[in-house]
Amino acid sequence: MKKLFYWLYALFFNLCRILPVKENRIAFVAPHNGGDKDSLGILRSYIEAKGSYEIITISTRDLRLDTSGIKALASSCLKAAGFFTVKAKALATSKYVFLNDNFMPMASLKFSKKAVVTQLWHAEGAFKKFGLSAPLTDDVRLREEKCSQNLTYVICTSKNVVPVYAEAFGVDESKVLPLGAPRIDTLLAKKDTNAIRSEFDKAHPECTGKKLILYAPTFRDDPETDKNIVNNIDIELFRRELGDEYMLLVKLHPQIHSADSAEGTVDVTDGDINELTLICNLLITDYSSVCMDFALLDKPCIFFAFDLEEYEKERSFYYDYESYVPGRVARDFGEVVDAIKNPRNDGEKLRRFRDFNFDFVDCNNTKRIYERVISGISQ
């Protein structure tokens, strides 16, 4: 079925290629995660504020059918039809195209030579392997390779990770621009964290007066394993040893659909990760790039890698996991609790991690990308 959808999209797109490219049209393509607060959305808002461009947003959310009623179903069907026609035409005639993930129909698309296609990606730095560096089926690998042939630029956050991004997208290193991530601008911008915490406590009064620990594990590509991730938390041990001082928040990855919340924790899966990063005192993660955010803010991280060997067999990392991560590695939850009760000074390791993955720790990433890709200003 997917191949049929790809074929239909490519058919209409390539037919529309006979139309002239609009110099002021910019398409923002969100294949999976298209939130307003990710790098794609922040760059879009920045350019919208300039007022001189025609902005097109293309999201696979348009393909979701609403079965709540006949009118809702008809409306969502029209929106889906527009995805394959009106939106495909808009993409075919856009001068600038920005993506935050692999858009698989692109494997069959032939963009105008005038088009500038830029991959922003949705994560920062280099951690676990992704793109063409990760294990893929032959069919998916071929599609991703063909998608990458359309790329003019790939954006990353540090010159140190340029080779990683070149490998992941199958492009020459000259196409990889270490300009930073727009999402970081909002993370580092001055905020009233007291007000954010106050609003959080209103929604979660059980957290009032306690320090916050965020547990944010990534997915495992296996629904059954994902469902049981939170079962690795020993909440009774946490309550007994840390409950007077701390509250444990759980934010599951968007691709973990079936896991239940752990009893005694606060489910913040739908929460804003930037705001959570600002108000939480400590991060517990495993192989998630959310650790980049905490490193940028000089906040401690604990890496709960209870299945490290299995994960390395399936996905692996660009660098040696235990020596690379900016914090203590724990193999069971008892070690997690001990790391919280007896913190060690990982500040220097955290700063090395940050400096390796980020050339710019400022709020000008969005501006740099706009000036280099659209205005053509050399860095």
Protein Blocks (a to p, Z undefined) as FASTA:
>chain_A
ZZmmmmmmmmmmmmmmmpccdfkbccdddfklmcfkbmklmmmmmmmmnopaccddddfk
lmpccfkbfklmmmmmmmmmmmmmmmmmmmmmpfbdcdfbdcfklmmpccdfkbccddeb
jbecjfddehjlbccdfklmmmmmmmmmmpmbdcdfbfklmmmmmmmnopafklpccebj
fklmmmmpccdfklmmmmmmmmmmmlgopacdddddddehiaklmmmmmmmpcfklmmmm
mmmmpccdddddfklmkbccdehiacfklpcfklmmmmpmbdcdfkbcklmmmmmnopac
ddddfklmmmmmmnopabdfklmpgcdddfbfklmmmmmmmccdfklmmmmmmmmmpmbd
cfklmmmmmmmmmnopaZZ
